[in-house]
Structure formats: structure tokens, C-alpha cells
Amino acid sequence: MVSSKDIIGTKSDLSLKAILMVCMVMLFAGCTPDTKKSGIESDKTAISDERSAPDSGKSGLNVNKAKKPRLIRRELANKKTEKKAKQQNVLILLSSSVKSYQRLAQKIASDPGVVAVEITLSGDPAQDNAVVRDIQSSDTVQIVAIGLKAAQSVKSITNKQIVFAQVVNYRDYGLVGGNFKGVSALPSPEKLFKDWKALSPGLSKVAVVVGKNLHSYLRRAQKAAELEGIELIIEQVASDKEFVYRSKNMQRNIQGQWILPDNRVLSVKALKEVMAYGSRRGRQIVVFSPGLLSYGGLFYVSPDIAAIAEAVLLRLRQSAGKADVQGDGVLPVMSHILGINQNIARQFNLIIPAAYRKYINDR
């Protein structure tokens, strides 16, 4: 990975750096701006919302105001008294005050079937350790950990059901276990390739260059691509330099490249270089953030936060009263947010179908 000293301080670089900072939080955190869903309309939220809330680690309890750890037990007790019949007590732990984390927490907490307490880690080791001890000793059985830092902090807790979200590289940290399961932070490949084929009917061969430990997701992606008549070439790399090298040395007949939000192999310099090179070579590039469309992306996809919240709630409901979290290690999210770069589509002489015109990003 390159350091911040390697990044040129132009406005475009700073914009791209902001996007990657959000990407790094997602690993993450996620890059899931709540704009347009493929198949479902939602409120538009600019990517500047994500930039305005960097993962500084200076947030406190209940998202906005910091509270001392000793107050957590009392708040949990107060919330417990509000519980109605058939409602579940849930504690939501956020890695930081990033907007996408907060929106996901709010959607989970707004479900009438739960009584939720939200806690945001402060970044101070002593205080965060005290928070985790209070969580472990509390009566609340179900925990939702949003972001990698939150998931890691409660990994050692064995007497709770823990559902994590907004974590891409969960295998790197051994997060899946009997009482510890998650919801995918990556978009549905089935929906992605269906959308890509609808926009580009002549598409037959694309590639993805990504870090390791995403085997099951990539196998699923290959099957999804095959169903649409597309061959997916997978290149797994270990650094941003290797990401650039593999991207530049693909087979000449590769028509498109899918870029996943993997900060282990992405840097500002590498992402700019690969997207510029792909554009010159006439490749259709699918990205993970609307902010990347201006760098030559044909369209972007990211998991829909509402769908992630519903998947988390499903896990909680299915696991209520059980010893462990029920189901597979990571539950997929089957809908995503979609935005199309009309100018790039025109460059490829693509006609955007009527059903997809509402996803044009400047509308």
C-alpha cells in the first residue's frame, strides 16, 4: 500500500482519497451511500455525507454524545423496562460514527420488533475495553457489531449471539463461529451481472482483481456471471502494486473490469491508474461508489443499507431463544444500490433500457 505522502494533493486526488477512506472503514465499513436501489427507490444522499464523518475514533455512546462506560449498564436496564411483548433487546455496537454505520444502526433500531441500545466505540482502549466488559456482563443476549473494529472488539465474547455487518474481510480475522455470524458487505453478484448484461448485451468476458480470502463469494460470482453468458476471470493479489500489474496485463479480449471495495489491494494512486488505463483500453468498469463514476466507471453498485438491516433483523429473529446464531456463516444481501454514468454508456454506444433510466446518476 502507498502512504499518504505518495498521494498528490489535487482536488481530484483528495476526492478519491475520501472515497477510499470510506472504503477502508468498511473493511470495512462499507461504501454504501443510500441513493438509488436497483428495483426500489430510496432517498438520495450525497457521498459528501460519508466524507463528513471520517473514522476518527472520537465518537461516543449512542452515536452522538460520549458517555462513560459505567453508564452503559444503567441505560441497558432502562431500555429493558421499555420492552414490550415479543420485542427483543438488542445492543448495537458501532466501530465509529461513520454515516453509513449510523444509518444502518438507525434502520435496525427502528424495527418495531426490537428495543435497541446503540453504542459507538470511542477509540480509547481503556474506555472501549470497559464497554466490552459491560456488554459481556449485561443481560442483553443479542449483539449487532457494525464495522470491523466493533466485530473484533466482541470476538472473545462467547455468552452472546453476535451478528456482524459492514465487514468485507471477515475471514482474515476468523470472525465466523457458532455464536458469531454476519451479513455480507458485498453486493449481490447475481443482481450485478444481470444488470451489467441488461446494460451491455454484447458483454461476454470480464475480470475482477481482488485480495485473497473471498473464495466463496467469487465462486458465487462466477456462477452468476455464467448464467448471464459472461466468463468471469478472477485474479487474486496481495498488494496495490500487484493490483495495478494484473489489471494492466489482462488478456486483450477482456471487455470489462469489476472493482471491489478491498482496501487491502487498493490505494488512491493504484485506483486512478487502473481506471485511467482501463478507460483508454475501452474496458467497461464497474465500481463500488458513485464518486468513482467521474473517473470512468460505467456504473456503481453497493449493498442496500435497508436490505442489510433486514438481513440482520432476520438473523436476530431466527436466533431468538437459541444457543447460537442460526444459519450459514454470512448471509448474502440480494439487492443493491445502482447508479449509471450516462456519458460513459454513450462512449460504448450502449442504449440504457427504459427500466434502468431512473438509475442514471445525474438524475
C-alpha positions as semicolon CSV with decimal commas, in nm:
position;residue;x (nm);y (nm);z (nm)
1;M;0,000;0,000;0,000
2;V;0,120;0,354;-0,064
3;S;0,141;0,612;0,212
4;S;-0,038;0,945;0,217
5;K;0,292;1,106;0,118
6;D;0,268;0,933;-0,218
7;I;-0,067;1,095;-0,297
8;I;-0,070;1,415;-0,499
9;G;-0,279;1,680;-0,329
10;T;-0,504;1,781;-0,618
11;K;-0,876;1,824;-0,570
12;S;-0,950;1,509;-0,769
13;D;-0,695;1,313;-0,565
14;L;-0,845;1,436;-0,239
15;S;-1,191;1,339;-0,360
16;L;-1,070;0,992;-0,449
17;K;-0,882;0,968;-0,121
18;A;-1,208;1,046;0,063
19;I;-1,382;0,761;-0,120
20;L;-1,103;0,520;-0,030
21;M;-1,105;0,634;0,332
22;V;-1,470;0,530;0,348
23;C;-1,374;0,204;0,176
24;M;-1,107;0,138;0,439
25;V;-1,358;0,193;0,716
26;M;-1,588;-0,064;0,559
27;L;-1,332;-0,346;0,562
28;F;-1,465;-0,219;0,608
29;A;-1,710;-0,037;0,665
30;G;-1,856;-0,008;0,358
31;C;-1,917;0,223;0,086
32;T;-2,293;0,218;0,083
33;P;-2,430;0,563;0,005
34;D;-2,808;0,549;0,036
35;T;-2,909;0,676;-0,311
36;K;-3,096;0,458;-0,562
37;K;-3,173;0,092;-0,521
38;S;-3,189;-0,139;-0,817
39;G;-3,560;-0,210;-0,828
40;I;-3,658;0,011;-0,533
41;E;-3,637;0,388;-0,500
42;S;-3,482;0,548;-0,193
43;D;-3,381;0,894;-0,077
44;K;-3,074;1,045;-0,242
45;T;-2,778;1,102;-0,013
46;A;-2,458;1,256;-0,148
47;I;-2,123;1,090;-0,098
48;S;-2,023;1,403;0,092
49;D;-2,219;1,257;0,383
50;E;-1,955;0,985;0,408
51;R;-1,669;1,233;0,380
52;S;-1,807;1,443;0,661
53;A;-1,779;1,158;0,910
54;P;-1,429;1,007;0,898
55;D;-1,350;0,717;1,127
56;S;-1,163;0,934;1,378
57;G;-1,246;0,718;1,678
58;K;-1,368;1,019;1,874
59;S;-1,734;0,934;1,884
60;G;-1,919;0,826;2,195
61;L;-2,219;0,636;2,325
62;N;-2,546;0,639;2,131
63;V;-2,376;0,782;1,822
64;N;-2,352;1,149;1,907
65;K;-2,264;1,214;2,271
66;A;-1,994;1,032;2,464
67;K;-2,084;0,867;2,792
68;K;-1,866;0,693;3,043
69;P;-1,870;0,312;3,032
70;R;-2,026;0,286;3,379
71;L;-2,347;0,437;3,241
72;I;-2,400;0,156;2,994
73;R;-2,548;-0,093;3,241
74;R;-2,796;0,170;3,362
75;E;-2,903;0,254;3,006
76;L;-2,943;-0,114;2,922
77;A;-3,157;-0,153;3,233
78;N;-3,371;0,148;3,140
79;K;-3,424;0,014;2,789
80;K;-3,518;-0,325;2,929
81;T;-3,809;-0,172;3,120
82;E;-3,945;-0,035;2,791
83;K;-3,956;-0,379;2,630
84;K;-4,297;-0,485;2,505
85;A;-4,429;-0,831;2,440
86;K;-4,243;-1,020;2,166
87;Q;-3,977;-0,748;2,135
88;Q;-3,610;-0,837;2,150
89;N;-3,345;-0,647;2,342
90;V;-3,056;-0,575;2,104
91;L;-2,729;-0,390;2,163
92;I;-2,582;-0,226;1,852
93;L;-2,208;-0,160;1,868
94;L;-2,060;0,076;1,606
95;S;-1,691;0,094;1,517
96;S;-1,713;0,470;1,468
97;S;-1,955;0,750;1,381
98;V;-1,929;0,699;1,004
99;K;-2,262;0,796;0,844
100;S;-2,319;0,457;0,679
101;Y;-2,278;0,288;1,019
102;Q;-2,523;0,529;1,179
103;R;-2,784;0,482;0,905
104;L;-2,760;0,104;0,937
105;A;-2,792;0,123;1,316
106;Q;-3,092;0,353;1,287
107;K;-3,269;0,122;1,043
108;I;-3,216;-0,176;1,273
109;A;-3,323;0,020;1,582
110;S;-3,639;0,150;1,411
111;D;-3,779;-0,200;1,367
112;P;-4,083;-0,241;1,595
113;G;-3,967;-0,589;1,692
114;V;-3,656;-0,471;1,876
115;V;-3,562;-0,246;2,165
116;A;-3,213;-0,127;2,078
117;V;-2,929;0,047;2,257
118;E;-2,662;0,200;2,033
119;I;-2,302;0,230;2,150
120;T;-2,015;0,378;1,947
121;L;-1,658;0,285;2,031
122;S;-1,450;0,585;2,135
123;G;-1,110;0,474;2,009
124;D;-0,968;0,492;2,360
125;P;-0,851;0,137;2,451
126;A;-0,928;0,166;2,823
127;Q;-1,278;0,301;2,769
128;D;-1,356;0,058;2,487
129;N;-1,238;-0,238;2,695
130;A;-1,467;-0,123;2,976
131;V;-1,755;-0,101;2,727
132;V;-1,691;-0,457;2,611
133;R;-1,681;-0,582;2,971
134;D;-2,015;-0,414;3,039
135;I;-2,162;-0,571;2,725
136;Q;-2,039;-0,913;2,831
137;S;-2,192;-0,884;3,178
138;S;-2,521;-0,732;3,062
139;D;-2,849;-0,923;3,033
140;T;-2,876;-0,846;2,660
141;V;-2,814;-1,164;2,462
142;Q;-2,808;-1,034;2,105
143;I;-2,535;-0,801;1,981
144;V;-2,501;-0,637;1,639
145;A;-2,143;-0,532;1,559
146;I;-2,118;-0,280;1,275
147;G;-1,772;-0,248;1,121
148;L;-1,452;-0,444;1,167
149;K;-1,339;-0,269;1,486
150;A;-1,668;-0,343;1,660
151;A;-1,665;-0,705;1,543
152;Q;-1,308;-0,757;1,662
153;S;-1,379;-0,599;1,999
154;V;-1,654;-0,851;2,084
155;K;-1,493;-1,155;1,921
156;S;-1,392;-1,301;2,258
157;I;-1,748;-1,288;2,397
158;T;-1,896;-1,638;2,397
159;N;-2,213;-1,590;2,604
160;K;-2,393;-1,374;2,346
161;Q;-2,527;-1,406;1,994
162;I;-2,327;-1,169;1,775
163;V;-2,421;-1,063;1,421
164;F;-2,165;-0,851;1,234
165;A;-2,222;-0,624;0,934
166;Q;-2,019;-0,390;0,711
167;V;-1,712;-0,618;0,722
168;V;-1,561;-0,738;0,393
169;N;-1,252;-0,931;0,505
170;Y;-1,411;-1,126;0,790
171;R;-1,214;-1,442;0,703
172;D;-0,884;-1,263;0,767
173;Y;-0,991;-1,222;1,130
174;G;-1,166;-1,554;1,189
175;L;-1,495;-1,388;1,277
176;V;-1,734;-1,671;1,190
177;G;-1,830;-1,918;1,465
178;G;-2,132;-2,077;1,630
179;N;-2,234;-1,762;1,817
180;F;-2,071;-1,521;1,571
181;K;-2,210;-1,480;1,219
182;G;-2,267;-1,199;0,976
183;V;-2,435;-1,029;0,684
184;S;-2,242;-0,969;0,363
185;A;-2,095;-0,625;0,295
186;L;-2,057;-0,701;-0,076
187;P;-2,320;-0,656;-0,349
188;S;-2,521;-0,942;-0,492
189;P;-2,322;-1,080;-0,789
190;E;-2,643;-1,231;-0,927
191;K;-2,805;-0,887;-0,948
192;L;-2,482;-0,720;-1,062
193;F;-2,429;-0,943;-1,364
194;K;-2,797;-0,933;-1,453
195;D;-2,780;-0,552;-1,452
196;W;-2,449;-0,544;-1,643
197;K;-2,584;-0,774;-1,914
198;A;-2,901;-0,565;-1,945
199;L;-2,690;-0,252;-1,999
200;S;-2,436;-0,423;-2,226
201;P;-2,595;-0,720;-2,409
202;G;-2,275;-0,797;-2,602
203;L;-2,069;-0,845;-2,286
204;S;-1,904;-1,187;-2,270
205;K;-1,577;-1,165;-2,075
206;V;-1,485;-0,959;-1,769
207;A;-1,226;-0,971;-1,492
208;V;-1,201;-0,893;-1,123
209;V;-0,870;-0,827;-0,946
210;V;-0,911;-0,860;-0,571
211;G;-0,740;-0,964;-0,246
212;K;-0,747;-1,315;-0,105
213;N;-0,992;-1,495;0,125
214;L;-1,304;-1,417;-0,078
215;H;-1,325;-1,764;-0,231
216;S;-1,691;-1,846;-0,163
217;Y;-1,809;-1,505;-0,283
218;L;-1,602;-1,529;-0,601
219;R;-1,729;-1,880;-0,677
220;R;-2,080;-1,745;-0,643
221;A;-1,987;-1,456;-0,871
222;Q;-1,853;-1,690;-1,138
223;K;-2,176;-1,890;-1,137
224;A;-2,382;-1,571;-1,155
225;A;-2,177;-1,445;-1,450
226;E;-2,205;-1,778;-1,629
227;L;-2,584;-1,768;-1,602
228;E;-2,574;-1,440;-1,795
229;G;-2,339;-1,578;-2,061
230;I;-2,036;-1,399;-1,917
231;E;-1,697;-1,550;-1,838
232;L;-1,551;-1,406;-1,517
233;I;-1,171;-1,413;-1,489
234;I;-1,051;-1,392;-1,127
235;E;-0,708;-1,260;-1,030
236;Q;-0,621;-1,264;-0,658
237;V;-0,341;-1,031;-0,549
238;A;-0,169;-0,920;-0,231
239;S;-0,089;-0,550;-0,282
240;D;-0,187;-0,236;-0,469
241;K;0,117;-0,271;-0,696
242;E;0,009;-0,621;-0,790
243;F;-0,344;-0,491;-0,843
244;V;-0,209;-0,244;-1,099
245;Y;0,016;-0,500;-1,267
246;R;-0,258;-0,764;-1,306
247;S;-0,509;-0,505;-1,423
248;K;-0,273;-0,380;-1,692
249;N;-0,170;-0,724;-1,809
250;M;-0,506;-0,886;-1,870
251;Q;-0,598;-1,072;-2,185
252;R;-0,673;-0,833;-2,469
253;N;-1,025;-0,968;-2,513
254;I;-1,132;-0,868;-2,161
255;Q;-1,426;-0,633;-2,214
256;G;-1,479;-0,515;-1,859
257;Q;-1,333;-0,495;-1,509
258;W;-1,523;-0,519;-1,182
259;I;-1,354;-0,335;-0,893
260;L;-1,449;-0,447;-0,543
261;P;-1,401;-0,230;-0,230
262;D;-1,095;-0,414;-0,100
263;N;-0,860;-0,171;0,076
264;R;-0,601;-0,445;0,117
265;V;-0,512;-0,402;-0,251
266;L;-0,647;-0,055;-0,333
267;S;-0,481;0,282;-0,296
268;V;-0,564;0,619;-0,446
269;K;-0,273;0,600;-0,688
270;A;-0,349;0,241;-0,793
271;L;-0,721;0,304;-0,842
272;K;-0,661;0,614;-1,055
273;E;-0,401;0,437;-1,265
274;V;-0,612;0,128;-1,327
275;M;-0,928;0,321;-1,411
276;A;-0,742;0,552;-1,648
277;Y;-0,573;0,258;-1,818
278;G;-0,899;0,064;-1,847
279;S;-1,075;0,363;-1,998
280;R;-0,802;0,403;-2,260
281;R;-0,828;0,033;-2,344
282;G;-1,204;0,060;-2,391
283;R;-1,300;-0,151;-2,089
284;Q;-1,631;-0,116;-1,913
285;I;-1,550;-0,057;-1,546
286;V;-1,792;-0,135;-1,263
287;V;-1,709;0,035;-0,933
288;F;-1,837;0,048;-0,574
289;S;-1,906;0,418;-0,519
290;P;-2,081;0,699;-0,711
291;G;-1,773;0,913;-0,655
292;L;-1,579;0,683;-0,888
293;L;-1,807;0,733;-1,186
294;S;-1,625;1,055;-1,278
295;Y;-1,305;0,852;-1,315
296;G;-1,453;0,642;-1,593
297;G;-1,686;0,397;-1,419
298;L;-1,980;0,273;-1,628
299;F;-2,192;0,211;-1,320
300;Y;-2,153;0,153;-0,950
301;V;-2,318;-0,097;-0,718
302;S;-2,312;-0,118;-0,340
303;P;-2,526;-0,317;-0,096
304;D;-2,851;-0,151;0,002
305;I;-2,840;-0,048;0,368
306;A;-3,212;-0,122;0,413
307;A;-3,154;-0,475;0,281
308;I;-2,855;-0,520;0,510
309;A;-3,067;-0,409;0,807
310;E;-3,343;-0,654;0,713
311;A;-3,089;-0,938;0,685
312;V;-2,951;-0,851;1,030
313;L;-3,302;-0,846;1,175
314;L;-3,379;-1,180;1,010
315;R;-3,076;-1,334;1,179
316;L;-3,183;-1,192;1,513
317;R;-3,539;-1,320;1,478
318;Q;-3,430;-1,667;1,365
319;S;-3,182;-1,695;1,651
320;A;-3,402;-1,567;1,935
321;G;-3,417;-1,821;2,216
322;K;-3,147;-2,040;2,057
323;A;-2,795;-2,106;2,183
324;D;-2,614;-1,991;1,866
325;V;-2,679;-1,770;1,567
326;Q;-2,877;-1,977;1,319
327;G;-2,791;-2,031;0,951
328;D;-2,479;-2,000;0,738
329;G;-2,172;-1,804;0,836
330;V;-2,252;-1,498;0,625
331;L;-2,597;-1,415;0,490
332;P;-2,593;-1,264;0,138
333;V;-2,771;-0,940;0,055
334;M;-2,973;-0,977;-0,265
335;S;-3,046;-0,614;-0,356
336;H;-2,812;-0,323;-0,416
337;I;-2,792;0,045;-0,491
338;L;-2,718;0,123;-0,856
339;G;-2,603;0,435;-1,041
340;I;-2,522;0,462;-1,412
341;N;-2,278;0,701;-1,582
342;Q;-2,473;0,804;-1,893
343;N;-2,171;0,969;-2,057
344;I;-1,964;0,651;-2,038
345;A;-2,259;0,445;-2,163
346;R;-2,272;0,672;-2,469
347;Q;-1,900;0,624;-2,529
348;F;-1,964;0,249;-2,551
349;N;-2,270;0,308;-2,774
350;L;-2,488;0,145;-2,509
351;I;-2,859;0,218;-2,504
352;I;-2,982;0,233;-2,145
353;P;-3,306;0,030;-2,125
354;A;-3,615;0,220;-2,015
355;A;-3,632;0,023;-1,689
356;Y;-3,281;0,142;-1,600
357;R;-3,307;0,509;-1,694
358;K;-3,412;0,602;-1,340
359;Y;-3,066;0,488;-1,224
360;I;-2,878;0,744;-1,435
361;N;-2,659;0,903;-1,171
362;D;-2,712;1,271;-1,255
363;R;-3,090;1,249;-1,219
